[in-house]
Amino acid sequence: MHSERIYSDVNKRIFKAFMSDVLLKKLPKVTKCSFGLLLFLIVQSAVSQASEKSSATIYTYKSSSGVTSFSDIEPLDVNYSRYRVDCYACVVDSLIDWRKAKLYLKPYTYDINQASLKYGIDPAFVRAVIHAESHFNPLAISKTGAEGLMQLMPATAKELGVKNSLSAKQNIKGGVKHLARLLKKYNGDNELASAAYNAGEGAVKRHGGIPPYKETQVYVERVGILHKRYGRFSHVSR
C-alpha cells in the first residue's frame, strides 16, 4: 500500500471531475467556500443528480484570515482534515431508487464482454457490480484503499495479476476473474458471490450465508436489482 501522497494526483483528478459534474453546475466561479456550504451543496446535488462520482478527497483547512476553506490540493504548512466522498451505492440509507436509476449500457462494452466471455459469466452481472462498486468511475478510490471500476484491494489485484487497478481494462479483467471464481465457489449463487465480493469470503463462511451487515445486505440487494435491469438490455451492450 502506497502513502496517501502517492494517491494525491489521482484524487485531484477525481475531485475535479466531481466538482465539474456536481458543484460547478451550481457555482461556476466558486473556488472555495465554507465547509458547511460545501456539505449542503454536496448533499443537495447527490439527492437531485444521483451523485455521478463515487470517490474523492477534499481537503479542508483554516486560511490565514480564519475562514474554513476547501481544496483538491493537499495544503502545505497548515493543519487540515480530509473528507472523502465514497461510493453512494454502499450507503445504507441511500435515497437512490435503484429500480429507476440511470443505467450505463455503453461504457467499457468491449472489455466487459471479452472478460465475461473468457471467464464464463453474465456481462450484465459484471456491469451491475461495476455500477454498485464505483458507479463506472475508473479512478474511484475508497477509504479502505480499493481502486478502480471494480474496486480491487491492492492485495487482491496483485493476486489477480493486475498491475494498475486504475486501468479500466486491467481492472475489469481482474475483477471479472475474481467474480468468476466466487461464482464457481458458491455454485453460481449470485447473492453469495456478491456478498463475498463486498464483505469477503471469510465473512460469508462465518455467517453461513450473507453476513448480517447492513451495508452488505443492501449491496447484495442493489446488485440483484441492477443485474436484472442490465439483463433486460443485454442486446444493447454487445
C-alpha positions in Angstrom: 0.0 0.0 0.0 1.5 3.4 -1.0 1.3 6.5 1.1 -1.6 8.9 0.7 0.6 11.4 -1.0 1.2 8.9 -3.9 -2.6 8.9 -4.5 -2.8 12.7 -4.4 -2.6 13.2 -8.2 -5.4 10.6 -8.7 -7.5 12.2 -6.0 -7.1 15.6 -7.6 -8.4 14.3 -10.9 -11.3 12.6 -9.1 -12.1 15.8 -7.2 -12.0 18.0 -10.3 -14.4 15.6 -12.1 -16.7 15.6 -9.1 -16.7 19.4 -8.8 -17.2 19.8 -12.5 -20.1 17.4 -12.8 -21.8 18.3 -9.5 -20.9 21.5 -7.8 -19.7 23.7 -10.6 -23.0 23.4 -12.4 -24.4 25.4 -9.5 -21.4 27.6 -8.7 -19.4 28.0 -11.9 -16.9 30.5 -10.5 -16.5 29.2 -6.9 -13.0 28.2 -5.8 -13.6 27.9 -2.1 -16.4 28.3 0.4 -17.3 27.4 4.0 -17.3 23.7 4.7 -21.0 23.9 5.8 -22.0 25.3 2.4 -19.8 22.6 0.7 -21.6 19.9 2.6 -25.0 21.4 1.8 -24.2 21.5 -1.9 -22.9 18.0 -2.0 -26.0 16.6 -0.2 -28.4 18.6 -2.4 -26.6 17.6 -5.6 -26.4 13.9 -4.6 -30.1 13.8 -4.0 -31.1 15.6 -7.2 -28.5 14.2 -9.5 -27.8 10.7 -8.0 -24.2 11.8 -7.4 -22.4 10.7 -10.6 -19.0 10.2 -8.9 -18.1 7.7 -6.3 -14.9 8.7 -4.6 -13.0 11.9 -4.0 -10.8 13.5 -1.4 -11.5 17.1 -0.2 -9.0 18.9 2.0 -10.4 21.5 4.4 -8.3 23.9 6.3 -8.4 27.4 8.0 -7.0 30.1 5.9 -4.7 32.9 7.3 -7.9 35.0 7.7 -9.6 32.3 9.8 -12.0 31.2 7.0 -12.7 27.5 6.6 -11.8 26.6 3.0 -11.5 23.5 0.9 -9.2 22.4 -1.9 -8.4 19.4 -4.1 -4.7 20.1 -3.5 -3.1 19.0 -0.2 -2.4 22.2 1.8 1.1 23.0 2.9 2.2 24.2 6.3 -1.3 24.3 7.7 -3.4 21.9 9.7 -6.1 20.2 7.5 -8.6 17.4 7.5 -9.6 15.0 4.8 -13.2 14.4 3.7 -13.8 11.5 1.4 -16.9 11.1 -0.7 -17.3 7.3 -1.1 -19.5 5.1 -3.3 -23.1 6.0 -2.6 -24.2 2.6 -3.8 -23.0 1.2 -0.4 -24.7 3.8 1.7 -27.4 2.0 3.8 -29.9 4.9 3.8 -29.2 5.9 0.2 -32.1 7.9 -1.4 -31.4 6.5 -4.8 -34.2 4.4 -6.4 -32.2 1.5 -7.8 -35.2 0.4 -9.9 -35.1 3.7 -11.8 -31.5 4.9 -11.5 -29.8 5.6 -14.8 -28.1 2.6 -16.4 -24.8 2.7 -18.2 -25.1 0.4 -21.1 -22.3 1.5 -23.4 -19.2 2.2 -21.3 -16.4 -0.4 -21.5 -18.6 -2.7 -23.6 -15.7 -4.4 -25.3 -13.7 -5.1 -22.2 -16.7 -6.3 -20.2 -17.9 -8.6 -22.9 -14.4 -10.0 -23.6 -13.6 -10.7 -19.9 -17.1 -12.1 -19.3 -16.8 -14.5 -22.3 -13.3 -15.6 -21.2 -14.4 -16.4 -17.7 -17.9 -17.6 -18.5 -20.1 -15.2 -16.6 -23.0 -12.9 -17.4 -21.8 -9.5 -18.6 -25.0 -8.0 -17.1 -23.8 -9.2 -13.7 -20.4 -7.6 -14.3 -22.0 -4.3 -15.3 -24.2 -4.4 -12.1 -21.2 -5.0 -9.9 -19.3 -2.1 -11.5 -22.3 0.1 -11.2 -22.6 -0.7 -7.5 -18.9 -0.6 -6.7 -17.7 2.5 -8.5 -20.6 3.9 -10.5 -18.4 3.5 -13.6 -15.7 5.8 -12.2 -12.4 4.3 -13.3 -10.4 6.5 -10.9 -12.5 5.6 -7.8 -10.5 5.0 -4.6 -12.4 4.0 -1.5 -11.5 4.9 2.1 -10.2 1.3 2.6 -7.9 1.6 -0.5 -10.0 -0.3 -3.1 -9.3 1.0 -6.5 -10.9 1.4 -9.9 -14.1 0.3 -11.6 -14.5 -3.0 -9.7 -12.8 -1.6 -6.5 -10.0 -4.1 -6.2 -8.0 -4.1 -3.0 -4.2 -3.9 -3.6 -3.6 -7.5 -2.3 -6.4 -8.9 -4.4 -5.3 -7.0 -7.5 -1.8 -8.4 -7.1 -3.1 -11.9 -6.7 -5.2 -11.4 -9.9 -2.2 -10.2 -11.8 -3.5 -6.6 -12.1 -0.5 -4.2 -12.2 -2.6 -1.0 -12.5 -6.0 -1.0 -10.9 -6.8 2.4 -12.3 -6.5 1.0 -15.9 -10.1 0.1 -16.8 -9.1 -2.8 -19.0 -6.9 -4.4 -16.3 -9.4 -3.7 -13.5 -12.3 -5.3 -15.4 -10.2 -8.3 -16.4 -9.1 -8.9 -12.8 -12.5 -8.1 -11.3 -14.3 -10.5 -13.6 -11.8 -13.2 -12.9 -12.4 -12.7 -9.2 -16.2 -12.7 -9.7 -16.0 -15.9 -11.8 -14.0 -17.6 -9.0 -16.6 -16.6 -6.4 -19.5 -17.8 -8.6 -17.8 -21.1 -9.0 -17.1 -21.4 -5.3 -20.8 -20.7 -4.5 -22.2 -22.8 -7.2 -23.5 -20.0 -9.3 -25.3 -18.2 -6.5 -25.1 -14.5 -7.4 -26.2 -13.3 -4.0 -23.4 -15.2 -2.2 -20.9 -14.2 -4.8 -22.0 -10.5 -4.3 -21.8 -10.8 -0.6 -18.3 -12.3 -0.7 -17.2 -9.6 -3.2 -18.4 -6.9 -0.7 -17.6 -8.4 2.7 -15.1 -11.1 1.9 -15.3 -14.9 1.7 -14.4 -15.2 5.4 -17.5 -13.3 6.5 -19.8 -15.4 4.3 -18.2 -18.6 5.7 -18.5 -17.4 9.3 -22.2 -16.5 9.0 -23.2 -19.4 6.7 -24.5 -17.0 4.1 -25.0 -13.3 3.5 -23.4 -11.6 6.6 -25.8 -9.6 8.8 -24.0 -6.4 7.9 -26.4 -3.7 6.7 -24.0 -2.4 4.1 -23.6 -5.9 2.6 -27.3 -6.7 2.7 -28.2 -3.5 0.8 -25.3 -4.1 -1.6 -26.4 -7.6 -2.4 -30.0 -6.3 -3.0 -28.9 -3.5 -5.2 -26.6 -5.6 -7.3 -29.5 -8.0 -7.8 -31.8 -5.2 -8.9 -29.2 -3.8 -11.3 -28.4 -7.3 -12.7 -32.0 -7.8 -13.7 -32.2 -4.3 -15.2 -29.0 -4.6 -17.2 -30.0 -8.1 -18.3 -33.1 -6.7 -20.0 -30.8 -4.6 -22.2 -28.1 -7.2 -22.8 -28.7 -6.8 -26.6 -27.7 -3.1 -26.3 -24.4 -3.8 -24.5 -23.0 -6.1 -27.2 
